[in-house]
Amino acid sequence: MSVPSDPFASPAPSVKHVHDSSDDERHDDSANHLQLPSSRPQTATTTMATAVDVAATLANATAFAVTNSRVPSAIFSQGGGTNYSGWSTPYSTPGSAMGSPMHSTVPLPMPPPLPFSTHGSRPMSSGVAISSSQQNLTKRAPPDPIMKSTLLPELLDVNPSLTPSKIINLPLSAKTPSAQPTVPKPWLSDPSRTRLLSRHRISRFLVYFLLFLGFGIGAMQCILTYRDVKFRRMDNQPLCLVLDEEFNDESQVFGSDGSDGTFWREIDMAGGGNGQFEMTTGNDKNSYVRDGFLYLMPTLTEEEIGTDKVFGQEGPYIYNITGCTFNQTADNGGFVVDSKDPTGQRMVFDYPSYFHACSATANQSTGSIINPVQSARVSTRLNALAGLKGNASVPTGSLRTGRLSIRARLPTGDWLWPALWLLPVNNTYGPWPSSGEIDMVESRGNSILYTAHGSNYVQGSLHFGLNPFPGSGFFLDGVSKAYSWWSQLRGPPSQRSYGSDFHEYVLEWTEDWLRIYVDTRLRTLLEYRFDDKPMFLKGGFDDTVRNPFNGQLTALSDPWGSVDGLGTSGDGSPLSGGTGSSQGKGTLPNGENPRWNAPFDQDFYLIMNVAVGGTNGWFPDGQGDKPWLNGQQGAMKSFAEAKDKWYGTWPQGDDMEKRALVVDSVKMWKHC
């Protein structure tokens, strides 16, 4: 008679245990030990067809649990009835005295736990009933434990026909571990993946395509740059050295006893056309030669005249600069066309510009002050003028195509503005910027943390444009189409600044192109071509502008004759007789290509200076705690009043010379 199963206990695992003599020896003292009768052999667990499906379902779901769970004790069957000790569940009683609530039995003691089989120790238990001859064996290793899933109670509730006697045995064997669960991957069976232009194939191809495209573009850029540098270099053309200044003798640099030296000190207080806050002097403290170097040193004006006079605190104070060079630097010696002359032929001296350049007044009532900083500006202008006049006794100071090399260390300090640049000896095409300007190197003395390009940036640019209404202050400048820079962004912060060490700044200039670089051509900060389009078209200037004097629209014309005139002859006169076009593409009568490098086809002289501040936008508003505004009426005064903020950034004491522009050598070559 079968005993009803316990509805609250886990189903008894169907595990067959082989009883051997070692079991008797271990349990001789156990009063409740059950003997397996040899006359009644065990039979294999019955397998139902429906149970096969259950086993298949549970095989994967319990694989991990089977290999990692503790195997329960074996269950013994005897006398047609079944007393068992199942696994512990939330509904089972603790210990081994668990029986059926429908049939009272004597609690059976749990036999000793069977040892786990290690990998490769024994074969998997077959699940076949043990015969009587097998029970007579005195020594036999225990079989592999067999595990059931704890998920069976829930399945029994769904299908009551699955009784414990119909459950499939799931043997546990380390030798043949159960397979891991199969994870469905429907995207792998997507038929669209097999198409020629499937999204999967396109995405994979796109990655490789872009990768190879990037390598290809990089290689092409390297090849083109190499060819450009190889064929566009001054080394391939004959050059003759015309200026070599090593700054070993100050008398040779600045001249003495009325003789002209290599450089000339320009003395001015007008602000250089940019609203700068310094005055350039001829004092030895601002420009001097020592130990083979030229120093251009900015200092405070109050060190000479005192703070009270700078601000006019003791009443209005007029400062007249000694040795003003306005007459030598101004166009036409300072003479301009008389605005009151209807014929436009009479020339008068420009006294307002003279007083602005050579003197300043400090007055608290008007808010005007004396320029708070004294600095230096030196140039080769006088030698260039003498050289053009045929005076061969002075070193040549001008350059029209060739090579210029300057080895220098730039200054450090907030709002310092060092510059190495060139201006035309003669304004052949008209007042600035019609005759051009070459900014070889410009920088800022602010720290490398300055957000508008600090001392670790150097910039080069070309100024060219139109000044259709001289004296009005209105002009058109194409510099936005011809500027670039180089920066040092790697290395220790103390070595990124161009004020930390000397560098060689080089200008290479031909009729077809112009290049500026630092130390090596790999660090080119500006390269500009003249042979691809006329400068008037490159500037992108409007066809008409409004006359500031009468408000009428006025048509603009090319001041260089490079469009319809097919270029210039080199002396400023337009070429004619060829076939021109509105795009500047034509041929000359002799078959030569048009020359489109005007206004950069004239002689230019060198200028080196250290400016301070300014209102032209070189120091943009809102950057670096700037103490003035570019459009402010009293910008210079606001700058001077904030001395406690910026003067501390200028090197002091033994490091004072680091605020100066220090030049080691200047070399100039021309085409032979």
C-alpha positions as CSV (number, residue, x, y, z in Angstrom):
1,M,0.0,0.0,0.0
2,S,1.5,3.3,-1.0
3,V,1.7,6.2,1.4
4,P,0.2,9.5,0.2
5,S,2.8,12.1,-0.5
6,D,3.3,15.0,1.8
7,P,1.7,18.0,0.2
8,F,3.9,20.4,2.3
9,A,7.2,18.8,1.8
10,S,9.5,18.8,-1.2
11,P,9.2,15.7,-3.4
12,A,11.6,13.0,-2.3
13,P,14.6,12.8,-4.6
14,S,14.9,9.5,-6.3
15,V,18.4,8.6,-5.5
16,K,19.7,5.1,-5.3
17,H,22.3,4.3,-2.6
18,V,24.6,1.3,-2.8
19,H,25.0,-0.2,0.7
20,D,28.4,-1.7,1.4
21,S,30.3,-3.0,4.4
22,S,31.8,0.4,5.2
23,D,28.3,1.7,5.9
24,D,27.8,-1.2,8.4
25,E,31.0,-0.4,10.1
26,R,30.1,3.3,10.5
27,H,26.5,2.6,11.7
28,D,26.8,-0.5,14.0
29,D,25.8,1.6,17.0
30,S,22.8,3.2,15.4
31,A,19.6,1.7,16.7
32,N,17.4,3.0,13.9
33,H,19.7,1.9,11.1
34,L,17.7,0.3,8.2
35,Q,19.1,-2.8,6.5
36,L,18.5,-3.2,2.8
37,P,17.1,-6.7,2.3
38,S,19.0,-8.6,-0.3
39,S,16.0,-10.6,-1.3
40,R,14.2,-7.5,-2.7
41,P,16.4,-5.7,-5.2
42,Q,15.8,-2.0,-6.0
43,T,14.2,-1.1,-9.2
44,A,14.9,1.9,-11.4
45,T,12.7,4.9,-11.2
46,T,9.8,4.8,-13.6
47,T,10.0,7.3,-16.4
48,M,6.8,8.7,-17.8
49,A,6.5,10.3,-21.3
50,T,5.3,13.6,-19.7
51,A,8.2,13.5,-17.3
52,V,10.6,13.6,-20.2
53,D,9.3,17.0,-21.2
54,V,9.7,18.2,-17.6
55,A,13.3,17.0,-17.5
56,A,14.1,18.7,-20.7
57,T,12.6,21.9,-19.4
58,L,14.5,21.7,-16.1
59,A,17.9,20.6,-17.6
60,N,19.0,24.0,-18.6
61,A,17.2,25.9,-15.8
62,T,18.9,24.0,-13.1
63,A,22.3,23.4,-14.7
64,F,24.1,26.0,-12.7
65,A,22.3,25.1,-9.4
66,V,23.1,21.4,-9.9
67,T,26.8,22.0,-10.2
68,N,27.0,24.3,-7.2
69,S,24.4,23.0,-4.7
70,R,24.8,20.5,-1.8
71,V,23.6,17.0,-2.6
72,P,21.0,15.7,-0.2
73,S,21.1,12.3,1.5
74,A,20.0,9.3,-0.3
75,I,16.5,8.0,0.0
76,F,15.8,4.4,0.8
77,S,12.7,2.6,-0.3
78,Q,11.4,-0.5,1.7
79,G,8.2,-2.6,2.0
80,G,6.2,-0.9,-0.6
81,G,5.8,2.2,1.5
82,T,8.2,5.2,1.4
83,N,9.7,7.0,4.3
84,Y,11.9,9.8,3.2
85,S,13.7,12.8,4.3
86,G,13.5,15.5,1.6
87,W,15.3,18.7,1.0
88,S,14.5,21.6,3.3
89,T,11.8,23.9,2.0
90,P,9.9,26.7,3.6
91,Y,7.1,24.3,4.3
92,S,9.1,21.3,5.6
93,T,9.9,20.4,9.2
94,P,13.5,20.7,10.4
95,G,15.8,17.8,10.8
96,S,15.4,14.2,9.5
97,A,12.2,13.4,11.3
98,M,9.9,14.6,8.5
99,G,7.1,12.3,7.5
100,S,3.8,12.3,5.7
101,P,1.0,14.0,7.5
102,M,-1.4,11.3,6.2
103,H,0.6,8.3,7.5
104,S,2.5,8.0,10.7
105,T,5.9,6.4,10.5
106,V,8.9,6.2,12.7
107,P,11.3,8.9,11.9
108,L,14.3,7.6,10.0
109,P,17.7,8.8,10.9
110,M,19.7,10.4,8.1
111,P,22.5,8.3,6.8
112,P,25.9,10.0,6.6
113,P,26.2,12.4,3.6
114,L,27.7,10.9,0.5
115,P,31.0,12.5,-0.6
116,F,31.0,14.6,-3.8
117,S,32.7,13.1,-6.7
118,T,35.7,15.1,-8.0
119,H,36.3,15.7,-11.6
120,G,37.1,12.4,-13.3
121,S,36.8,10.3,-10.1
122,R,34.0,7.9,-11.2
123,P,31.6,7.5,-14.1
124,M,28.1,9.0,-13.9
125,S,25.4,6.8,-12.2
126,S,23.3,5.0,-14.7
127,G,20.1,5.1,-12.7
128,V,19.5,1.3,-13.3
129,A,18.3,-0.9,-10.3
130,I,20.9,-2.7,-8.3
131,S,20.8,-6.5,-8.5
132,S,21.1,-8.8,-5.6
133,S,24.6,-9.9,-6.7
134,Q,25.7,-6.3,-6.6
135,Q,24.6,-6.0,-2.9
136,N,26.9,-8.8,-1.9
137,L,30.0,-6.8,-2.8
138,T,32.0,-6.1,0.3
139,K,33.7,-3.0,-1.0
140,R,32.3,-0.6,-3.5
141,A,32.7,3.1,-4.0
142,P,29.5,5.1,-3.5
143,P,27.8,6.2,-6.7
144,D,27.6,9.7,-7.9
145,P,24.9,11.7,-6.1
146,I,21.9,12.6,-8.1
147,M,20.2,16.0,-7.8
148,K,16.7,17.2,-8.5
149,S,15.4,20.6,-9.2
150,T,13.6,22.5,-6.4
151,L,11.3,23.8,-9.1
152,L,9.4,20.6,-9.3
153,P,6.8,21.5,-6.6
154,E,5.5,24.3,-8.7
155,L,5.3,22.0,-11.8
156,L,3.4,19.5,-9.7
157,D,0.8,22.1,-8.9
158,V,0.4,22.8,-12.5
159,N,0.2,19.1,-13.6
160,P,-0.9,16.8,-10.7
161,S,-0.3,13.7,-12.8
162,L,3.4,14.2,-12.3
163,T,3.9,12.2,-9.0
164,P,7.2,11.8,-7.3
165,S,7.5,8.3,-8.7
166,K,7.4,9.7,-12.3
167,I,10.2,12.2,-11.9
168,I,13.4,11.8,-14.0
169,N,16.6,11.5,-12.1
170,L,19.2,14.2,-12.9
171,P,22.6,12.8,-12.2
172,L,25.4,15.1,-11.0
173,S,28.8,14.4,-12.4
174,A,31.8,16.7,-12.5
175,K,33.2,14.7,-15.3
176,T,30.5,15.7,-17.7
177,P,29.2,19.1,-16.5
178,S,25.8,20.1,-17.5
179,A,25.5,22.5,-20.5
180,Q,24.9,26.2,-19.8
181,P,21.5,27.7,-20.6
182,T,20.9,28.6,-24.2
183,V,20.4,32.4,-24.5
184,P,18.2,33.3,-27.4
185,K,19.8,35.7,-29.9
186,P,17.1,36.6,-32.5
187,W,19.2,39.3,-34.1
188,L,21.6,36.6,-35.4
189,S,18.9,34.9,-37.3
190,D,17.7,38.2,-38.9
191,P,17.4,37.5,-42.6
192,S,18.4,41.2,-43.3
193,R,22.0,40.4,-42.1
194,T,22.5,38.2,-45.1
195,R,21.7,41.0,-47.6
196,L,24.5,42.6,-49.6
197,L,23.7,46.1,-48.3
198,S,22.5,45.2,-44.9
199,R,22.8,47.7,-42.1
200,H,25.2,45.5,-40.3
201,R,27.6,45.3,-43.3
202,I,27.3,49.0,-44.1
203,S,28.1,50.0,-40.6
204,R,31.1,47.7,-40.5
205,F,32.3,48.9,-43.9
206,L,31.8,52.5,-42.9
207,V,34.2,52.3,-40.0
208,Y,37.0,50.8,-42.1
209,F,36.3,53.3,-44.9
210,L,36.6,56.3,-42.6
211,L,39.7,54.9,-41.0
212,F,41.5,54.4,-44.3
213,L,40.2,57.8,-45.6
214,G,41.8,59.5,-42.6
215,F,45.1,57.8,-43.2
216,G,44.9,58.7,-46.9
217,I,44.2,62.4,-46.3
218,G,47.0,62.6,-43.7
219,A,49.5,61.0,-46.1
220,M,48.4,63.3,-48.9
221,Q,48.8,66.4,-46.7
222,C,52.3,65.3,-45.8
223,I,53.2,64.8,-49.4
224,L,51.8,68.1,-50.5
225,T,53.4,70.0,-47.6
226,Y,56.8,68.4,-48.3
227,R,56.6,69.3,-52.0
228,D,55.5,72.9,-51.2
229,V,58.3,73.4,-48.7
230,K,60.9,71.7,-51.0
231,F,60.2,73.9,-54.0
232,R,59.1,77.0,-52.1
233,R,62.2,77.8,-50.2
234,M,64.8,80.5,-50.3
235,D,67.7,78.0,-50.1
236,N,67.1,77.2,-53.8
237,Q,67.7,80.8,-54.9
238,P,70.9,82.8,-54.9
239,L,71.0,85.2,-51.9
240,C,73.4,87.9,-50.8
241,L,73.9,89.0,-47.2
242,V,73.3,92.7,-46.9
243,L,72.9,93.2,-43.1
244,D,74.5,91.3,-40.3
245,E,74.1,92.9,-36.9
246,E,75.4,91.0,-33.9
247,F,75.1,93.9,-31.4
248,N,78.7,93.9,-30.3
249,D,79.2,97.6,-30.5
250,E,76.6,100.1,-29.3
251,S,78.2,103.0,-31.3
252,Q,77.8,100.9,-34.5
253,V,74.2,100.0,-33.6
254,F,72.9,103.5,-32.8
255,G,75.6,105.6,-34.4
256,S,77.8,108.3,-32.8
257,D,79.2,111.7,-33.6
258,G,76.5,112.4,-36.2
259,S,77.0,109.2,-38.0
260,D,74.1,106.9,-38.6
261,G,74.1,103.5,-37.1
262,T,72.3,100.3,-38.1
263,F,69.2,101.2,-36.1
264,W,67.5,104.5,-35.4
265,R,65.6,105.4,-32.2
266,E,62.1,106.6,-33.0
267,I,60.8,109.1,-30.4
268,D,57.1,109.6,-30.3
269,M,54.1,109.9,-27.9
270,A,51.2,109.5,-30.4
271,G,50.5,105.9,-29.5
272,G,51.6,104.3,-32.8
273,G,48.2,104.7,-34.4
274,N,46.8,102.0,-32.1
275,G,46.0,104.1,-29.0
276,Q,49.0,102.6,-27.1
277,F,49.8,103.8,-23.6
278,E,53.6,104.1,-23.9
279,M,55.9,106.8,-25.2
280,T,59.0,105.7,-27.2
281,T,62.1,107.5,-26.0
282,G,65.8,107.8,-26.9
283,N,66.9,107.2,-23.3
284,D,69.6,104.6,-22.7
285,K,67.5,103.0,-20.0
286,N,64.9,102.1,-22.6
287,S,67.2,100.9,-25.4
288,Y,70.8,99.8,-24.9
289,V,73.4,97.2,-26.0
290,R,75.1,95.0,-23.5
291,D,77.1,91.7,-23.8
292,G,76.1,91.3,-27.5
293,F,72.4,91.8,-27.0
294,L,70.0,94.7,-27.8
295,Y,67.6,95.5,-25.0
296,L,64.3,97.3,-25.5
297,M,63.1,97.9,-21.9
298,P,59.8,99.3,-20.8
299,T,59.9,101.5,-17.6
300,L,57.4,103.6,-15.6
301,T,57.2,107.4,-16.4
302,E,56.7,108.1,-12.7
303,E,60.2,107.0,-12.1
304,E,61.3,110.1,-14.1
305,I,58.8,112.8,-13.2
306,G,56.8,111.4,-10.3
307,T,53.2,110.1,-9.9
308,D,51.7,113.5,-9.2
309,K,52.9,114.9,-12.5
310,V,51.7,111.9,-14.5
311,F,48.1,112.4,-13.2
312,G,48.4,116.2,-12.9
313,Q,47.6,116.2,-9.2
314,E,49.5,119.4,-8.6
315,G,47.8,121.2,-11.5
316,P,48.1,120.9,-15.3
317,Y,51.4,119.6,-16.4
318,I,52.9,119.6,-19.9
319,Y,55.5,117.0,-20.9
320,N,57.6,117.6,-24.0
321,I,59.5,114.7,-25.2
322,T,63.1,115.3,-26.1
323,G,64.3,114.6,-29.7
324,C,60.8,114.0,-31.2
325,T,61.1,112.4,-34.7
326,F,57.7,113.3,-36.0
327,N,59.2,115.2,-39.0
328,Q,61.2,112.1,-40.1
329,T,58.4,109.6,-39.7
330,A,55.4,111.5,-40.9
331,D,54.4,111.4,-44.5
332,N,55.7,114.3,-46.5
333,G,57.7,115.5,-43.5
334,G,54.5,116.4,-41.6
335,F,52.9,118.4,-44.4
336,V,49.3,117.7,-45.5
337,V,46.9,119.2,-47.9
338,D,45.1,122.3,-46.6
339,S,41.5,121.3,-46.1
340,K,40.5,125.0,-46.6
341,D,42.0,125.1,-50.1
342,P,39.3,124.3,-52.7
343,T,41.9,123.5,-55.2
344,G,43.6,120.9,-53.0
345,Q,47.0,122.0,-54.0
346,R,48.3,124.0,-51.0
347,M,50.2,122.1,-48.4
348,V,50.4,123.1,-44.7
349,F,52.2,121.7,-41.7
350,D,50.2,119.4,-39.5
351,Y,50.6,121.0,-36.2
352,P,47.9,119.1,-34.3
353,S,49.6,115.8,-35.2
354,Y,52.9,117.3,-34.3
355,F,51.8,118.3,-30.8
356,H,50.1,115.0,-30.3
357,A,53.3,113.1,-31.2
358,C,55.8,115.3,-29.3
359,S,54.0,116.4,-26.1
360,A,51.3,115.4,-23.6
361,T,49.3,117.3,-20.9
362,A,48.1,116.0,-17.6
363,N,45.0,117.7,-16.4
364,Q,42.6,116.4,-13.8
365,S,39.7,118.5,-15.1
366,T,39.8,116.9,-18.5
367,G,41.0,113.5,-17.3
368,S,44.1,113.5,-19.4
369,I,47.4,112.1,-18.2
370,I,51.0,111.7,-19.3
371,N,51.8,108.4,-21.0
372,P,52.4,106.2,-17.9
373,V,55.1,103.9,-19.5
374,Q,58.3,104.7,-21.4
375,S,59.6,102.2,-23.9
376,A,61.6,102.0,-27.1
377,R,61.1,101.6,-30.8
378,V,64.1,101.2,-33.2
379,S,64.1,100.9,-37.0
380,T,66.2,100.8,-40.1
381,R,64.2,103.6,-41.8
382,L,67.1,106.2,-42.1
383,N,69.4,103.6,-43.6
384,A,66.7,102.4,-45.9
385,L,66.1,106.0,-47.2
386,A,69.8,106.5,-47.6
387,G,70.2,103.3,-49.4
388,L,67.4,104.1,-51.9
389,K,69.2,107.4,-52.5
390,G,72.3,105.6,-53.5
391,N,74.4,106.1,-50.4
392,A,76.4,103.0,-50.1
393,S,78.3,104.0,-47.0
394,V,75.6,102.9,-44.7
395,P,74.3,99.3,-44.2
396,T,71.2,98.5,-46.2
397,G,68.1,98.6,-44.1
398,S,65.4,97.7,-46.5
399,L,64.2,94.5,-48.1
400,R,62.2,93.7,-51.3
401,T,62.0,90.0,-51.5
402,G,64.7,88.0,-49.8
403,R,65.2,86.6,-46.3
404,L,65.2,88.2,-42.9
405,S,66.3,86.3,-39.7
406,I,65.9,87.7,-36.2
407,R,67.0,85.8,-33.1
408,A,65.3,87.2,-30.1
409,R,63.6,86.6,-26.7
410,L,60.2,88.1,-26.2
411,P,59.2,90.1,-23.0
412,T,56.9,88.8,-20.3
413,G,54.5,91.0,-18.3
414,D,50.8,91.8,-18.5
415,W,49.7,94.1,-21.4
416,L,53.2,94.2,-23.0
417,W,53.0,94.0,-26.8
418,P,56.3,93.1,-28.6
419,A,56.5,93.4,-32.3
420,L,58.9,92.7,-35.2
421,W,57.5,94.2,-38.3
422,L,58.1,96.0,-41.6
423,L,56.7,99.2,-43.2
424,P,57.2,100.4,-46.8
425,V,60.1,102.9,-47.2
426,N,57.8,105.0,-49.5
427,N,54.1,105.0,-49.5
428,T,54.0,104.2,-53.2
429,Y,50.3,103.3,-53.3
430,G,49.0,105.8,-50.8
431,P,48.7,106.1,-47.0
432,W,48.4,103.1,-44.7
433,P,47.2,100.5,-45.4
434,S,47.3,101.0,-49.2
435,S,51.1,100.6,-49.3
436,G,51.1,97.5,-47.0
437,E,52.5,96.3,-43.7
438,I,54.2,93.0,-42.8
439,D,53.8,91.9,-39.2
440,M,56.6,89.4,-38.9
441,V,56.0,88.5,-35.2
442,E,53.6,89.9,-32.7
443,S,52.8,88.6,-29.2
444,R,51.5,89.4,-25.8
445,G,53.4,89.4,-22.6
446,N,50.5,88.0,-20.6
447,S,50.9,84.5,-19.0
448,I,50.1,81.4,-21.0
449,L,46.8,81.3,-19.0
450,Y,45.6,84.4,-20.7
451,T,42.5,83.4,-22.7
452,A,43.2,85.7,-25.7
453,H,46.6,84.1,-26.6
454,G,49.3,84.8,-24.1
455,S,53.1,84.7,-24.3
456,N,53.1,81.1,-25.7
457,Y,51.5,82.4,-29.0
458,V,53.2,84.4,-31.8
459,Q,51.2,85.8,-34.8
460,G,52.1,86.9,-38.3
461,S,49.9,89.0,-40.6
462,L,49.8,91.1,-43.7
463,H,48.0,94.5,-43.8
464,F,46.7,95.7,-47.2
465,G,43.7,97.7,-48.1
466,L,42.3,101.1,-49.1
467,N,42.4,104.6,-47.6
468,P,40.1,106.3,-50.0
469,F,39.5,109.4,-47.9
470,P,42.9,110.5,-46.3
471,G,42.5,112.4,-43.1
472,S,39.1,111.0,-42.3
473,G,40.3,108.0,-40.3
474,F,38.3,105.7,-42.6
475,F,40.1,102.8,-44.2
476,L,39.6,99.2,-45.4
477,D,42.0,96.5,-44.3
478,G,42.3,93.0,-45.6
479,V,44.3,91.6,-42.6
480,S,41.5,89.3,-41.7
481,K,42.3,87.3,-44.9
482,A,46.0,87.1,-44.2
483,Y,47.0,86.2,-40.6
484,S,47.9,83.2,-38.6
485,W,49.8,82.1,-35.5
486,W,51.9,79.4,-33.9
487,S,51.7,78.3,-30.3
488,Q,53.6,76.2,-27.8
489,L,51.1,74.0,-26.0
490,R,53.4,71.1,-24.8
491,G,56.1,70.9,-22.3
492,P,56.4,72.4,-18.8
493,P,54.5,75.7,-18.4
494,S,57.6,77.6,-17.6
495,Q,59.1,76.7,-21.0
496,R,56.0,77.3,-23.2
497,S,56.4,81.1,-23.2
498,Y,58.3,82.6,-26.0
499,G,59.8,84.8,-23.3
500,S,61.5,81.9,-21.6
501,D,64.2,81.4,-24.3
502,F,65.6,82.7,-27.6
503,H,64.0,81.7,-30.9
504,E,64.8,82.4,-34.5
505,Y,62.0,84.2,-36.4
506,V,62.4,84.0,-40.2
507,L,60.7,85.8,-43.1
508,E,61.1,84.4,-46.6
509,W,59.7,86.5,-49.3
510,T,59.4,86.2,-53.1
511,E,57.3,87.7,-55.8
512,D,55.0,84.6,-55.7
513,W,54.7,83.9,-51.9
514,L,55.7,84.9,-48.4
515,R,56.4,82.7,-45.4
516,I,57.0,83.4,-41.7
517,Y,58.2,80.6,-39.4
518,V,59.8,80.1,-36.0
519,D,63.0,78.1,-35.7
520,T,62.0,75.6,-38.5
521,R,59.7,75.6,-41.5
522,L,57.7,72.9,-39.7
523,R,56.6,75.7,-37.4
524,T,55.2,78.0,-40.1
525,L,52.9,80.6,-38.6
526,L,52.0,82.3,-41.9
527,E,52.3,81.3,-45.6
528,Y,50.7,83.5,-48.2
529,R,50.6,83.2,-51.9
530,F,50.5,86.1,-54.4
531,D,50.3,84.2,-57.6
532,D,46.8,82.8,-57.4
533,K,44.6,86.0,-57.3
534,P,45.1,89.8,-57.2
535,M,45.2,91.3,-53.7
536,F,42.3,93.5,-54.4
537,L,40.1,90.5,-55.0
538,K,41.6,88.7,-52.0
539,G,40.6,91.5,-49.7
540,G,36.9,91.1,-50.5
541,F,36.4,94.8,-50.5
542,D,33.0,96.4,-51.4
543,D,32.5,98.1,-54.7
544,T,31.2,101.3,-53.1
545,V,31.6,103.0,-49.8
546,R,30.0,106.1,-48.3
547,N,32.1,109.3,-48.2
548,P,32.5,110.4,-44.6
549,F,32.8,114.0,-45.6
550,N,29.6,114.4,-47.7
551,G,27.7,111.1,-47.1
552,Q,27.6,110.2,-50.8
553,L,28.4,106.7,-52.2
554,T,31.8,106.5,-53.8
555,A,33.0,103.7,-56.1
556,L,36.2,102.0,-55.0
557,S,39.0,101.2,-57.4
558,D,42.0,98.9,-57.2
559,P,44.9,101.0,-55.9
560,W,47.4,98.5,-57.2
561,G,46.2,98.1,-60.7
562,S,46.3,94.4,-60.3
563,V,42.9,93.5,-61.8
564,D,42.4,95.3,-65.1
565,G,46.0,96.5,-65.3
566,L,47.3,92.9,-64.9
567,G,49.7,93.9,-62.1
568,T,52.4,96.4,-61.6
569,S,55.8,97.0,-63.1
570,G,57.5,97.2,-59.7
571,D,57.6,101.0,-59.4
572,G,54.0,101.4,-58.6
573,S,52.8,102.1,-62.1
574,P,50.2,99.7,-63.5
575,L,51.1,97.5,-66.5
576,S,49.0,97.9,-69.6
577,G,48.7,96.5,-73.1
578,G,47.7,93.0,-72.0
579,T,44.5,91.1,-72.0
580,G,42.9,91.5,-68.6
581,S,39.7,90.4,-67.0
582,S,37.6,91.1,-64.0
583,Q,39.0,88.1,-62.2
584,G,42.6,89.3,-62.8
585,K,43.4,86.3,-65.1
586,G,45.2,87.5,-68.2
587,T,48.4,87.5,-70.1
588,L,51.0,90.2,-70.7
589,P,52.2,91.1,-74.2
590,N,55.5,89.3,-73.7
591,G,53.7,86.2,-72.4
592,E,54.8,86.7,-68.8
593,N,52.4,86.0,-65.9
594,P,50.7,89.0,-64.2
595,R,52.3,90.2,-61.0
596,W,49.8,90.3,-58.3
597,N,52.0,90.8,-55.3
598,A,51.4,94.6,-55.0
599,P,51.6,96.3,-52.5
600,F,54.3,93.8,-51.4
601,D,56.5,94.6,-54.4
602,Q,58.2,97.6,-52.8
603,D,61.1,98.1,-50.3
604,F,60.2,97.6,-46.7
605,Y,62.3,98.6,-43.6
606,L,62.5,96.8,-40.2
607,I,60.9,98.0,-36.9
608,M,61.4,96.4,-33.5
609,N,59.5,97.8,-30.5
610,V,57.7,97.0,-27.2
611,A,54.3,98.6,-27.0
612,V,52.0,98.7,-23.9
613,G,48.3,98.3,-24.0
614,G,46.2,99.9,-26.8
615,T,42.6,100.5,-27.9
616,N,42.7,98.9,-31.4
617,G,41.5,95.5,-30.1
618,W,44.8,93.6,-29.9
619,F,43.9,93.2,-26.2
620,P,40.1,92.3,-26.5
621,D,37.7,93.5,-23.8
622,G,36.6,91.1,-21.1
623,Q,39.8,89.0,-21.3
624,G,42.3,88.6,-18.5
625,D,40.9,91.1,-16.0
626,K,41.7,93.9,-18.5
627,P,41.5,97.3,-16.6
628,W,40.3,99.4,-19.5
629,L,37.8,99.3,-22.4
630,N,38.9,99.8,-26.0
631,G,36.2,102.4,-26.7
632,Q,36.7,104.2,-23.4
633,Q,37.5,107.9,-23.5
634,G,39.9,107.7,-20.6
635,A,41.4,104.2,-21.4
636,M,45.0,105.3,-20.6
637,K,44.0,106.7,-17.3
638,S,42.1,103.6,-16.3
639,F,45.2,101.5,-17.2
640,A,47.5,103.8,-15.1
641,E,45.2,103.7,-12.1
642,A,45.3,99.9,-12.1
643,K,49.1,99.7,-11.8
644,D,48.9,97.7,-8.6
645,K,47.3,94.9,-10.6
646,W,49.5,94.7,-13.7
647,Y,52.9,96.0,-12.6
648,G,53.5,93.1,-10.3
649,T,53.5,90.8,-13.3
650,W,56.5,92.6,-14.8
651,P,59.8,91.0,-13.8
652,Q,61.6,93.0,-11.1
653,G,65.1,93.1,-9.6
654,D,67.6,90.7,-11.0
655,D,64.9,89.4,-13.4
656,M,64.0,92.9,-14.7
657,E,65.5,92.2,-18.1
658,K,62.9,89.5,-18.7
659,R,60.4,92.3,-19.3
660,A,62.6,93.6,-22.2
661,L,62.6,92.5,-25.9
662,V,66.2,91.0,-26.1
663,V,67.6,90.7,-29.7
664,D,70.7,88.6,-30.3
665,S,71.1,89.1,-34.0
666,V,69.5,90.5,-37.2
667,K,70.5,89.2,-40.6
668,M,69.1,90.3,-44.0
669,W,69.6,88.7,-47.4
670,K,68.5,89.9,-50.8
671,H,68.3,88.2,-54.2
672,C,71.7,88.5,-55.9
